[in-house]
Amino acid sequence: MPSFNRRTREYFTGYMFILPWLIGFALFMAYPLFYSLFMSFNKVYVTASGIETTFLKWENYKFAFLSDPHFLEELIMFLKSVVLLIPIVIVFSLIVALMINQPIRGKGLFRAIFFLPVIITSGEVVNELFAQGAATIPIIERYGIIDFLDANLSPSWAAPIIKVIEQLIIILWYSGVQILIFLAGLQKVNKQIYEAAAIDGASPWEIFWKITLPSIKPFILVNIIYTTVDLSTNSLNNVIVLIKENMFKVETGFGYATALSWIYFMIIFVILLVSIFLFTRKERLEFKKS
């Protein structure tokens, strides 16, 4: 009985902590979310007397997959870019976090330097940087790497790879959060494990693969999820730009735009579920064996 009471108190305390979020979600997010789902099945007219809808069943979704070539083209381009960008961002963030985690002076300054672009680079700032050519890599243009890729790869893969190269500097600027997450994970690893491994004669490479990498595996998953969400909501994302354009077109309007948004959301949601499933598969198998 005492354990049951303690467990009940723990559950109650946990629900009390998340209660403000649940109330805020119910008041400010649940209704707009379900109303947008309702709008995706309708033709929406914004008139002087208010919003009018005409029920179309699945016509908006059918049009997105069967009749709108721009949406599928941009969506496939985005998915290919994500496949290329996520490993780049994760590896770059991990390397920077490993360097900052070393016993050096001014760790706080380096953390602030890498996190500063995340704060100051709004959509307008990024667009202006692109207009001034700040995102370009001179060595790539000097040696004609983009022309080489365009001439030797199929158009379906040349376009996303070139897009990744053109946006690489901006994407790396957005890696500040991932670096801090990796730093938090690295600082949680017990230093005595490193000392014991060094005494046993393990090389730094072996320590990284056998100790550091397994210890920060949960943080890698967190960064994959965060990076996927960040890329999918980024102002440079052409899918979001396309959804906004359809929102204000007379022939498509809010109904079709919300249908595109829900398709886009479900695809991102499936990607996240697959990532979590693959990353936690080994742990679940070990748990079942035990």
N, C-alpha and C positions, 0 to 999 in steps of 0.2 A: 504493500500500500504506500509506504513513503516514497519508493521509487516512482510509482505511478503519479503521485502528487507532484514530485519534482519534475517529471517529464511534462506534466500538464502545465506547470508554471513556465517551463522553458518554451513550450509551444505558444502559450499566451504572450510571453514576452516577445517572441519572434514576430507574432502577428501584430502586436502593438507597434513594433518598429516599422513594419511595412504598411500599416494601416493608412498613414498619410498618402503614400503613393497609390494605394488602391482607391482611396477617395478621389484623388486628383485624376486618376485614369478614368474612373467612372464618370466624373463630371465633365472633363475637358477632352478626353480622347475616345472613349467608347462610342458615343453618339456620332461624332464626325467620321469615325472609322467605318461603322456599319452603314451610315448614310452614303458614304462614298461607294461602298459595295453595292448599295441599291442603285445609285446613279449609273454604275457601270453597265447595268442591264437596260438603260433607258436612253432615249434621245432627249437631251436637256436643253431647254430654251430659257434664256434669261430675259425676261420681259419687264416692262415698267411696273406691272402688278405683282411681280415676284418670279420664282422659279417654277417652270412648267415642265412636266416630263411625259414622254410617250414610251410605253413599255415595248422593248424590242427583243426580249428574251436574250439569246446568245449572239445576236447579230454583231455587236461590237467586237466580241472576242473572235468570231469567225472572220470579220473584216481584218483584224489585226494579223491573223495567221495566213489568210488566203488571198487578201487583196492589197495589203499595205506592204510594199517591198522595202520601204525605208526603215520601218520598225524592226523587222527581222534582220535586216542588214546591220543596223546599228547595234542590235542586241547581240548578234554573233560576234561582231567586232569587239564589243565590250567584254564578252566572256573570254575571248582569246587574249585580250589585253590583261585581264585578271589572272589568267593562268601564267602569263609571263611576268607580271609585275609582283605578285605576292612573294615568290621566292626571292626576287631581287631585294624587296623591302625587308623581308625577314632576315636574310643573310647580312645585309648592310647594317641593320639595327643591331644584330647580335655582335658583329665585329666591333662597332663603335662602343657598345655597352661593355664588351670585354676589355677594350682599351681604357675606357674611363674607370672601370672597376679596379684597375691596377693601383698600387700604392703611390700615387702621384699627388702633387699639390694642385690646388685649385679645382677639385672635382666639381664643386658646386658651380663654378664659372662655366665649365665645359657642359654641364647639364643644362644650364641656362642658355648657352649658345645654340645647342642643338634643339632646344624646345622653343626658342624665340620665334622661328618662322611659323610654327603652328599657331601662334597668337596673332601675328601681324598680317599673315597672308589671307586676306578675305578674297572673295570672288573678284572684286574690282581690282585689287592689287595684283592678283595673278594675271588677269587679262592685260593689265598695263605692262607687266613684266614680259609677257609673251609679245606684246606689240613692240617693245624695245629690244627684243632678241636676247633677253637675259637667260632664257631657258635653253638656248642652243649650246651645243658642245662644239667648239671650233675644230677640234681634231677630226670629228666625224665629217664635217663639211669639207675640210681640207683634203682628206684622202678619199672622198667620194664613196663612203661606206653605204650611204642611203641608196645611191645609184646602183651600187653593186648588189645590194639586197633586192632592189626592185627588178633588176635584170635577171637574177639567178634563182629567185624563189617564186612560187606560185602566188598570184595576186591575193588569194584568200589568206595566206600567211605573211606575205610581204607587208601588207597594209597594217596589221596590228603590231608587227615588230617595229616598223618605222614609226608608228604612233607612240610606242613605248619609248623608243630612243629620243624622239622629239620632246617627250614630257618627262624624261628621266630626272633632270635636275629638280623640277618642281615636285615630283613624287618623293625624291629623297629629302627635300625640304620638309615634307609632311611626316617624316619618320621620327619626330621627337617623342611622341607618345610611346611608340614601340620601344624606343631606346630606354625610356624610363621604366617601362614594364620589365624589360630584360634586366635592367640594373637592380630592380627590386628582387627579382628571382635570384640573381647571382649573389646578392648580399645575404640571402637566406641560407645559402649552402654553408654547412659547418666547415670552418677553416681547419679543424683537426683532421678531417677526412683527407684534405689536400696534403697536410703534413705527413700523415701516415702513408699515403701513396708515394710521396717523394722519398720517404725513408726506405720503402720497399723497392725503390729503383724505377718507378714509373716515369716515363718521359712526359713533358708537357702535352704532347699530342695525345698520348694515351690517357692522361688525366682529363683532357677535354672530352674525348669520346666516351670514356667509361664513367666519369663522375659528373662533370659539368653539364653535358648535354642531357643525360637522363634526369638530372635534378631540376632542370628548367623546362622539361617537356610540357607541363601544364601551362607555363607562360608562353610557350610557342603557340599552343592552341589558342590562348587568349589573343595573341597578336595576329594570328591568322583571321580570327573572327573580327577583330577590330579593323584590320586592314581591308577585309572584304567589305565591311559596312562603310568604311571611309571612302573607298574607291567608288562604291555604288551610289553614294550621296554627294560625291565631289562635284563642284561647280564646272569642272572640265568634262564631265560625263555627257556625251552626246545623246544618250538615251533620255536623260532628264530634259535636255534642251528640246528634244523632239516631242516629249510629252507636253511641255509648256507650249510649244508651237501649236499642237493639235487642240489644246485647251481653248485657244482664242480663234480658231478657224470656224467659220460658219457651217461648213459642211460636216465637221466632226464634232467640235464643241466639248463641253465638260464630260458628257457621258462617255465618249470614246476615250478621252484623256484618262479618266479614272479607270477604264478597262485596261488601258496600257499600263497604268500604275500598278494595278493588282496583278497583272501578268508578270511584270518586272519584280514586284515584291515576292511572289511565289517562287520565282526562279532563284532569287537571292536566298530565300528561306531554305530551299532544297539544297543549295550549295553549302550553306552553313550546317545543315543537318548531316550531309554526307561527310563534311570535314570533321565534325564531332564524332560521328560513327567510326570513321577510319582511324582517328587519333586515339580513341578510347577502346578500340577493339581488343587490343592486347590485354589491357587492364581488366576488361570484362571477362575474357577467357580465363585469366589467372584467378579471378574471383570465383568463377564457376568451379574450377578445379579444386580450389581450397574448400 
